[in-house]
Amino acid sequence: MTVKRGLGMGLSDLLGAPELPSNVDSSSEKIEMIKISNIKPNPNQPRKYFNEEKLQELSESIKENGVIQPLIVQQDGSKYMIIAGERRYRASKLAGVSELPCIVKNYTDEELIKVSLLENIQREDLNSIEEAETYKSIIEEFNITQDKLADQLGKSRTYITNSLRLLNLSDHVKNLVIKGELMHSVARALITLDHKEQDKLADLIIKEGFNARQVEKYLSSKKDVTIKKSEPKVLPLEYSNIERSLKEFFGSKVKLSHNEKDKKGKIEINYFSDDDLERILNLLNINL
C-alpha cells in the first residue's frame, strides 16, 4: 500500500532509521539465495499471530510463482535472522521451498530495533492490537510524544490515543481481536470494565453476534440496573435520629434525605387517606 510506505518513510526520518528496500532493483541491492534451514525468525518480532488460511493462500502462490520479494535478513552467528518477511518465510516452509531470496543487511542493535518497528508499521495486514503495540514501542523506545507520532503518520492524536487504549483489554479479549473473532470497534466498548467482565461479555458478544452499538446499549442498560439496585445512602446518626423522631411525631412513614456536602435535604411524609392527611395537617397547625 503506497500510502503506508510513505508514512513509514516519514517516521524513518523522525527516528533516524535506515529505509527498508521496497521494490528491489537487482542492480542496487545484492540478492542472495539462502537455505531456509539457515534462516530464523526475529524473537523480538512484535507480530505473534499469523492467519493460517492466508498463509496457506500465500503458500499456494509461492508454489506457483516462487518468492517474488526478497526477505531482509541479518547474519546472527551461523544463522540469518529475519528483519522483514517472516510471513513469506512461514508460507515458504509450508510450500516446501528449500531456499529463499534474501538481502543481507548489517544493522547496529539500535538500527535493528528501528527498522523492525518501521517494517511492522508499514504492513498492510497489521491488526489493531499489533498496531497499538507498535505505537507503544515507538513512543517508549524513542521517547516520542503521541502528538509527534500522529503528525508523522498523518493520523489524528485521537486515533493514536484510541489505538493505545486497546492495550488495556484483557489478554483473552486482545487475542480475540487478533484472530479477527471480535472487531476492535466492539472490543473498545469493553475497556472500562475489569478484565473478568471483559472476558465474560466478549464471549457473549461473539455468541450473540452483537455489534458495537448493541454492546454500548447493553452496557448502558446494565449500568442503569446497577444504579437502581444500589443501596441507599446511610444517614449520619444525628439525621437518622431526627428521621425516627419525625416518624414518632407524625405516626406515619417519614423519609429524610440529607446532602452532607451542602447541608441540604428534604423530608417526605406519607399519608394513606384524606383523613390521615388532615390529621398530619392538624399536627402542623395548618388550617385549610
Secondary structure, DSSP 8 states (H G I E B T S, - for coil): -HHHHHHHHHHHHHHT------S--TTTS--EEEEGGGEE--TT-S-----HHHHHHHHHHHHHH---S-EEEEEETTEEEEEE-HHHHHHHHHHT--EEEEEEE---HHHHHHHHHHHHHH-TT--HHHHHHHHHHHHHHHT--HHHHHHHHT--HHHHHHHHHGGGS-HHHHHHHHTTSS-HHHHGGGTTS-HHHHHHHHHHHHHHT--HHHHHHHHHHHHHHHHHHS------HHHHHHHHHHHHHHTS-EEEEEETTTTEEEEEE---SHHHHHHHHHHTT---
